[in-house]
Amino acid sequence: MIRLLSINSKQAVLGRWEISNEVRNEFISVMLPKFCEFLKFDTDENKRDYKGFLTYIDSQGLINSGSFIVDITNLMILFTGNNEFIFEFSEGYSQENLIIDFTEDGTNYTQTWVKLE
């Protein structure tokens, strides 16, 4: 689940985000290896659609990139690249924070990302 203040356009997610904390199975995880992880949402040629480009950079500089689509009707963001991920989102309190909930290998994650630009 991605929580944002505004869900009426892809403009709410555009920009660069850095991870600030992570919860795994309801326990706060040690963030030292996680700092310096970034998400960057960029627009594509058509600024009026709900599509764009997403780049993920991990703490060791490895890059995973692909496309994203914001689905306003179903409140989801679909990321396609080397792997395919679907994130649900809902309205939140601030466009400066991005909350992502997902499950990977049986572990539930909640990550908070802070907008840098």
Secondary structure, DSSP 4 states (H G I P E B T S, - for coil): -EEES--SSGGGT-EEEEEEEEEETTEEPP-TTTTT-EEEEEE-S-TTSSEEEEEEE-TT--EEEEEEEEETTTTEEEEESSSEEEEEEEE-S-TTEEEEEEEETTEEEEEEEEE--
